[in-house]
């Protein structure tokens, strides 16, 4: 008997951010396990008795974590492929008295647990044991045994999703633990009659569990900011050259998240300026989730009200969009440089000629007065 748990965390997270794209996958690799647990029940001069070994541990497994350099982790599912095997045997005895039979049964449930994930096989599997007979009469001490009897293997498979709040626990260069256990493990032993002198019965029930477990990691490639839509370009210099005072100095530029269908969105988190910050404007403001293959355009302006040589630097701080495991989101930076020279407006030649003529006339006037 098995239960299947479907992975829904990735779809939910992607829909929240408006991103519709399939994630890439990688695996921790399959880890094999094999373990068993036993419970025994005994009864003396009474019809039946039960005993439990609830919570028995079958195996503790270490699964390789997801490397954040690979991308942004968006989901984890634990994939279990295994079988459970039941084995039961028993023993009976009596001193004289009426004949009787000794028999027994067992049952168990199973569970897979890990950080943020669980798969519970809550419906019990069970096995009824055989029986052995103790003869009637003054036999003195006599005993019998039955089994071991094995049931057919029970396929125990599951795919358990890890809660989004626990994704960061699966990130690193080490391992994350998972456990296989038996929430219930019970044996019952029975005597068909209890009359006469002392008699007893014991039943042993064993559960063997073996198989493979692996973690499947879903992820998106890291965002890739650039000033160029075709290749990675981390630095851009806008040179406004020489511009006359009080004229217009403008240049356009764009920010790109380079195209890849498996790439996560890009956030512009902050802009840090230095240099002649008052001499330029760009209207650069933080934005969120610039999809792969998309861009945002801006206009840079040189303020020309004052004469002089100006330069400034903008450090643009980016990060992967706020999706998936926070510890797998990367930060990166672009540098925007701007330079420009604002020059005074030259006086036209006609003005100089007019000024010269006026000065000449003024000189003639002075000479006449002095005559």
C-alpha positions as CSV (number, residue, x, y, z in Angstrom):
1,X,0.0,0.0,0.0
2,X,1.4,3.5,-0.8
3,X,0.5,7.1,-0.8
4,X,1.7,9.7,-3.4
5,X,2.3,13.3,-2.5
6,X,2.4,15.7,-5.4
7,X,4.8,18.7,-5.5
8,X,2.8,22.0,-5.5
9,X,5.2,24.4,-3.9
10,X,6.9,25.4,-7.1
11,X,3.7,26.2,-9.0
12,X,2.3,28.2,-6.1
13,X,5.5,30.3,-5.7
14,X,5.8,31.0,-9.4
15,X,2.2,32.1,-9.6
16,X,2.6,34.5,-6.7
17,X,5.3,36.4,-8.6
18,X,3.6,36.2,-12.0
19,X,6.4,34.1,-13.4
20,X,5.3,31.3,-15.6
21,X,8.2,29.0,-16.5
22,X,9.3,25.5,-15.8
23,X,12.1,24.9,-13.4
24,X,15.3,22.9,-14.0
25,X,16.0,19.9,-11.8
26,X,18.9,18.3,-10.2
27,X,19.1,15.5,-7.6
28,X,21.0,14.7,-4.4
29,X,21.6,11.2,-5.8
30,X,19.8,8.1,-4.6
31,X,20.7,6.8,-1.1
32,X,20.0,3.2,-0.4
33,X,18.8,2.0,3.0
34,X,17.8,-1.3,4.7
35,X,16.6,-1.8,8.3
36,X,14.2,-3.7,10.4
37,X,12.4,-3.6,13.8
38,X,10.8,-6.3,15.9
39,X,8.2,-6.5,18.6
40,X,7.4,-9.5,20.8
41,X,4.2,-10.2,22.8
42,X,4.0,-12.9,25.5
43,X,1.1,-14.2,27.5
44,X,0.9,-16.6,30.5
45,X,-2.3,-18.5,31.3
46,X,-4.6,-15.9,29.7
47,X,-6.2,-15.7,26.3
48,X,-4.2,-13.0,24.7
49,X,-1.8,-10.1,25.2
50,X,-0.4,-7.3,23.0
51,X,2.9,-5.4,23.0
52,X,4.1,-2.4,20.9
53,X,7.3,-0.9,19.7
54,X,5.8,2.3,18.4
55,X,8.2,4.8,16.8
56,X,10.8,2.2,16.0
57,X,13.5,3.7,13.8
58,X,14.4,2.0,10.5
59,X,17.0,4.3,9.0
60,X,18.5,7.8,9.2
61,X,19.6,9.0,5.8
62,X,21.8,11.9,4.8
63,X,20.9,13.6,1.5
64,X,23.3,16.0,-0.3
65,X,22.2,19.6,-0.2
66,X,21.6,22.0,-3.1
67,X,24.5,24.2,-4.2
68,X,23.4,27.8,-4.4
69,X,25.9,28.5,-7.2
70,X,23.6,26.3,-9.4
71,X,20.7,28.7,-9.3
72,X,17.7,29.8,-7.1
73,X,16.1,26.8,-5.4
74,X,12.4,26.9,-5.9
75,X,11.2,23.6,-4.7
76,X,12.3,20.2,-3.2
77,X,10.6,16.9,-3.3
78,X,11.7,13.7,-1.5
79,X,11.2,10.6,-3.7
80,X,11.0,7.3,-2.0
81,X,10.9,3.9,-3.7
82,X,10.9,1.0,-1.3
83,X,9.3,-2.3,-0.1
84,X,8.2,-3.5,3.3
85,X,8.4,-7.1,4.2
86,X,6.5,-8.7,7.2
87,X,7.8,-11.8,9.0
88,X,6.1,-13.5,12.0
89,X,6.7,-16.5,14.2
90,X,5.5,-17.9,17.5
91,X,5.9,-20.4,20.3
92,X,3.5,-22.1,22.8
93,X,3.8,-24.4,25.9
94,X,1.8,-26.0,28.6
95,X,1.9,-28.4,31.6
96,X,-0.7,-31.2,31.3
97,X,-4.3,-30.2,31.1
98,X,-6.6,-29.6,28.1
99,X,-5.1,-29.2,24.6
100,X,-4.9,-25.8,23.1
101,X,-3.5,-23.8,20.1
102,X,-0.9,-21.0,20.2
103,X,-1.1,-18.3,17.5
104,X,-0.5,-14.6,16.9
105,X,-0.6,-11.6,14.6
106,X,1.2,-8.3,13.9
107,X,0.6,-4.9,12.3
108,X,2.6,-1.8,11.5
109,X,2.5,1.7,9.9
110,X,5.3,3.6,8.3
111,X,6.5,7.2,7.9
112,X,9.1,9.3,6.1
113,X,10.0,12.5,7.8
114,X,12.5,15.3,7.0
115,X,12.7,19.0,7.6
116,X,9.5,20.5,6.2
117,X,8.2,17.3,4.7
118,X,6.4,14.1,5.7
119,X,4.8,11.1,4.1
120,X,2.7,8.9,6.4
121,X,1.6,5.4,5.4
122,X,-1.1,5.5,8.1
123,X,-3.1,2.5,7.0
124,X,-1.7,-0.5,8.8
125,X,-0.4,-3.5,7.1
126,X,-0.9,-6.7,9.1
127,X,-0.1,-10.4,9.1
128,X,-1.8,-13.2,10.9
129,X,0.6,-15.9,12.0
130,X,0.2,-19.6,11.9
131,X,-0.7,-21.8,14.9
132,X,0.7,-24.8,16.7
133,X,-1.2,-27.3,18.8
134,X,-0.4,-28.5,22.3
135,X,-1.9,-32.0,22.9
136,X,-4.6,-32.8,25.5
137,X,-3.9,-34.8,28.5
138,X,-1.3,-35.4,31.2
139,X,1.6,-34.7,28.9
140,X,3.9,-33.1,31.4
141,X,5.7,-30.1,29.9
142,X,5.1,-29.8,26.1
143,X,5.8,-27.0,23.6
144,X,5.3,-26.2,20.0
145,X,6.3,-23.5,17.5
146,X,5.0,-22.0,14.3
147,X,6.5,-19.9,11.5
148,X,8.4,-18.0,10.5
149,X,5.8,-16.9,7.9
150,X,6.6,-14.2,5.4
151,X,4.0,-12.0,3.7
152,X,4.4,-10.6,0.2
153,X,6.4,-7.4,0.0
154,X,4.4,-4.2,0.2
155,X,5.4,-1.5,-2.2
156,X,6.0,1.7,-0.2
157,X,6.5,4.7,-2.5
158,X,6.0,8.4,-2.1
159,X,6.9,11.8,-3.4
160,X,6.8,14.3,-0.4
161,X,7.0,18.1,-1.0
162,X,9.1,20.3,1.2
163,X,7.3,23.3,2.6
164,X,8.6,26.6,1.1
165,X,9.5,27.9,4.5
166,X,12.0,25.1,4.9
167,X,13.8,25.3,1.5
168,X,16.9,27.1,3.0
169,X,17.5,24.0,5.1
170,X,18.3,22.1,1.9
171,X,20.9,24.6,0.7
172,X,24.6,24.2,1.4
173,X,27.6,22.0,0.8
174,X,26.7,19.4,3.4
175,X,23.7,17.2,3.9
176,X,20.2,17.2,5.2
177,X,18.7,14.4,7.3
178,X,15.7,12.2,6.6
179,X,14.3,9.4,8.8
180,X,12.2,6.3,8.1
181,X,10.3,5.0,11.1
182,X,7.3,2.9,12.2
183,X,4.8,5.0,14.1
184,X,3.0,1.8,15.1
185,X,4.5,-1.7,15.5
186,X,2.3,-4.1,17.4
187,X,2.2,-7.9,18.0
188,X,-0.6,-9.9,19.6
189,X,-0.2,-13.5,20.9
190,X,-3.1,-15.8,21.7
191,X,-3.9,-19.1,23.4
192,X,-7.1,-20.9,22.4
193,X,-7.8,-21.9,26.0
194,X,-6.3,-21.3,29.4
195,X,-7.7,-24.0,31.6
196,X,-5.4,-26.3,33.6
197,X,-1.9,-25.8,34.6
198,X,0.4,-23.0,33.4
199,X,0.5,-22.4,29.7
200,X,1.9,-19.6,27.6
201,X,2.4,-18.2,24.1
202,X,4.9,-15.8,22.5
203,X,4.6,-14.0,19.1
204,X,7.5,-12.2,17.3
205,X,6.6,-9.7,14.5
206,X,9.4,-8.2,12.4
207,X,9.1,-5.5,9.8
208,X,12.0,-5.2,7.2
209,X,12.1,-2.0,5.1
210,X,14.5,-1.4,2.3
211,X,14.8,0.9,-0.8
212,X,16.1,4.2,-2.0
213,X,15.5,7.8,-1.2
214,X,16.6,11.0,-3.0
215,X,15.9,14.7,-2.9
216,X,14.9,16.3,-6.3
217,X,15.8,20.0,-6.5
218,X,13.9,22.4,-8.7
219,X,15.6,25.6,-9.5
220,X,15.9,28.6,-11.9
221,X,19.1,30.1,-13.2
222,X,20.4,33.3,-11.5
223,X,19.4,36.6,-13.1
224,X,22.0,38.3,-15.2
225,X,21.9,42.1,-15.3
226,X,23.6,43.8,-18.3
227,X,23.8,47.1,-20.2
228,X,23.7,45.0,-23.4
229,X,20.8,42.8,-24.4
230,X,23.1,40.2,-26.2
231,X,26.0,39.7,-23.8
232,X,27.1,40.5,-20.2
233,X,28.2,44.1,-19.9
234,X,28.9,45.3,-16.4
235,X,30.1,48.9,-17.1
236,X,28.7,51.7,-19.2
237,X,30.2,55.2,-19.7
238,X,28.0,57.9,-21.1
239,X,30.2,60.7,-22.5
240,X,28.2,63.8,-23.2
241,X,31.2,65.6,-24.7
242,X,31.2,69.4,-24.9
243,X,27.7,71.0,-24.5
244,X,26.9,74.7,-24.6
245,X,25.5,76.2,-21.4
246,X,21.7,76.1,-21.1
247,X,21.3,73.6,-24.0
248,X,19.9,70.1,-23.8
249,X,22.2,67.1,-23.1
250,X,20.5,63.7,-23.0
251,X,21.5,60.1,-23.7
252,X,19.4,56.9,-23.5
253,X,20.5,53.6,-22.0
254,X,18.8,50.3,-21.0
255,X,19.1,47.7,-18.3
256,X,18.6,44.0,-19.4
257,X,18.0,40.7,-17.7
258,X,19.7,38.5,-20.3
259,X,17.5,36.0,-22.0
260,X,17.2,32.3,-21.0
261,X,13.8,30.6,-20.6
262,X,15.0,29.1,-17.3
263,X,16.3,32.4,-15.8
264,X,14.7,34.0,-12.7
265,X,13.5,37.6,-12.7
266,X,15.8,40.5,-11.8
267,X,15.4,43.1,-9.0
268,X,17.1,46.5,-8.9
269,X,17.4,47.0,-5.2
270,X,19.3,50.3,-4.8
271,X,21.4,53.0,-6.6
272,X,24.4,54.6,-5.0
273,X,25.8,57.8,-6.5
274,X,29.1,59.6,-6.1
275,X,30.9,62.5,-7.8
276,X,29.0,65.5,-9.3
277,X,25.7,64.0,-8.5
278,X,23.8,67.3,-9.0
279,X,25.0,67.6,-12.5
280,X,23.2,64.6,-13.9
281,X,19.8,63.0,-13.7
282,X,18.6,59.5,-14.7
283,X,15.4,58.9,-12.7
284,X,16.8,55.4,-11.9
285,X,14.6,53.9,-9.2
286,X,14.4,50.3,-7.8
287,X,12.2,47.8,-9.6
288,X,11.2,44.2,-9.2
289,X,11.0,41.1,-11.3
290,X,12.4,42.2,-14.6
291,X,11.7,39.0,-16.6
292,X,14.4,37.2,-18.6
293,X,14.8,38.7,-22.0
294,X,13.3,42.0,-20.9
295,X,14.7,45.5,-20.4
296,X,13.9,48.9,-18.9
297,X,15.0,52.0,-20.7
298,X,16.1,55.3,-19.1
299,X,17.2,58.8,-20.1
300,X,20.3,60.4,-18.6
301,X,20.6,64.2,-18.7
302,X,23.5,66.5,-18.2
303,X,22.4,69.6,-16.3
304,X,23.8,72.6,-18.3
305,X,22.9,75.5,-16.1
306,X,26.5,75.8,-14.9
307,X,29.8,75.9,-16.8
308,X,32.4,73.2,-16.0
309,X,33.6,69.7,-16.4
310,X,31.4,67.1,-14.5
311,X,31.6,63.4,-13.8
312,X,29.6,61.0,-11.6
313,X,29.3,57.3,-11.0
314,X,26.2,55.2,-10.3
315,X,26.5,51.8,-8.6
316,X,23.5,49.7,-9.5
317,X,22.8,46.9,-7.0
318,X,20.8,44.0,-8.3
319,X,19.5,40.7,-6.9
320,X,17.5,37.7,-8.0
321,X,13.8,38.1,-7.7
322,X,12.3,37.3,-4.3
323,X,11.4,33.7,-5.1
324,X,12.4,30.4,-3.5
325,X,15.1,29.9,-1.0
326,X,16.5,33.2,0.1
327,X,20.0,31.8,0.7
328,X,20.3,30.9,-3.0
329,X,19.5,34.4,-4.4
330,X,22.6,36.2,-5.6
331,X,23.5,39.9,-5.7
332,X,25.4,41.6,-8.4
333,X,26.3,45.1,-9.5
334,X,26.6,47.3,-12.6
335,X,28.6,50.5,-12.9
336,X,27.3,53.5,-14.8
337,X,29.7,56.4,-15.4
338,X,28.7,59.8,-16.9
339,X,31.0,62.6,-18.0
340,X,30.4,65.9,-19.7
341,X,31.8,69.4,-20.2
342,X,29.5,72.4,-20.2
343,X,31.0,75.4,-22.0
344,X,30.0,79.1,-22.0
345,X,28.0,80.3,-25.0
346,X,30.5,82.2,-27.3
347,X,29.8,85.9,-28.1
348,X,28.8,86.2,-31.8
349,X,31.2,88.0,-34.2
350,X,28.7,90.8,-35.0
351,X,28.6,91.7,-31.4
352,X,32.4,92.1,-31.3
353,X,32.3,94.3,-34.4
354,X,29.5,96.4,-33.0
355,X,31.4,96.8,-29.8
356,X,34.6,97.8,-31.6
357,X,32.7,100.4,-33.7
358,X,31.2,101.9,-30.6
359,X,34.5,102.2,-29.0
360,X,35.9,103.9,-32.1
361,X,33.1,106.4,-32.2
362,X,33.7,107.2,-28.6
363,X,37.4,107.8,-29.3
364,X,36.6,110.2,-32.2
365,X,34.2,112.1,-29.9
366,X,36.8,112.6,-27.3
367,X,39.3,113.9,-29.9
368,X,36.8,116.5,-31.2
369,X,36.2,117.9,-27.8
370,X,39.8,118.3,-27.1
371,X,40.4,120.3,-30.3
